[in-house]
Amino acid sequence: MILGAAALTTTAPLPAQTSGSIVFTNRRPPREFVGNIRGWASANQARTYAEDVQSHVWRVQFMAFLSRPPRAAEVTLVFYKVEGRTRRYITNQAIALTNPNDQVFFHQTVLHRSPDEFQPMENYEVAITVNDARGATEIARGRIGLVGVPDRHDGVVDFTGAAPVVH
């Protein structure tokens, strides 16, 4: 799945960064934004996203502030589940870039609830990597929590049908 990213033009150069960051937001930035885009992202920052209970998805959007221009047609968005002090790889998706020299872009994606991937009441680390001759290099990172109602089971298993059903 290749998704496009919307680039934003800023009038001032970005401040020097030792590493890139991903700022999750609660809304899309204005189309023709002029000014401090990092300030806008911080003012509209989201630490968690609520699950759409009808479709069991989370609609996630973020501003990426990369540590360097990717100089590639696409970057990879990598998701990890945070488990204590470690992180476990979940999945990744490619993001097509409109300009390989942009260090700032907006992106939105949909995360589907799945037992092996995304679950409510869990925290995730998200990284943006770029592939080049040296391999995959991480150029931004952020964390987000997914909120929703976890699946509850009462421990009763029904073996009367063709397949066991947990209630």
Steps between C-alpha positions, in 0.01 A plus 500: 500500500656832396348811646578860408627761741407865488795735520475839667717795421638702788636850471777451758764226501448216744704511820792260518396158633703213631222260404171528321163490668144401421233721654154339493226757450127520559433670168647570159711817462360783286580444130701817439662526841754778547690531826626273775375155397668331800317741731170419326566126534585533870185705563288233327687198637314176577646247744225244440240417236153362571382197305214534252277238663294439184791406274759409770769732362709790621544796264851625570659818366837656568758757405843352432807714575786302348859519624616536139346508153424141398626549142276211392165465325351326804557438868376215718269545797582226753276410796622337822296396804657631820536218753668632813846616399501313171317541174362226277470548123136506381485615138615765256366694206661702222434873469555662160652846532414796278849646545797286614673809643222603740578455870140566610183327382149413615362148470185315602432129512247250636595230749271196511435308822661157476615248765852491354529871427305788652302468822327754726663618822850441361789734419692500175825647379502620141818554301567639155788336317662558163680233300825585328831331420570463876167328568204633700573814702255639755439871445205567736321338793191556717261323738123470504236320707191334356184523713196275476316219671710181522337172403375322811442125526333323793699180453211287374573298187212349300598173324151416367552651152739420217767724656554596868363847591633704793237702689 
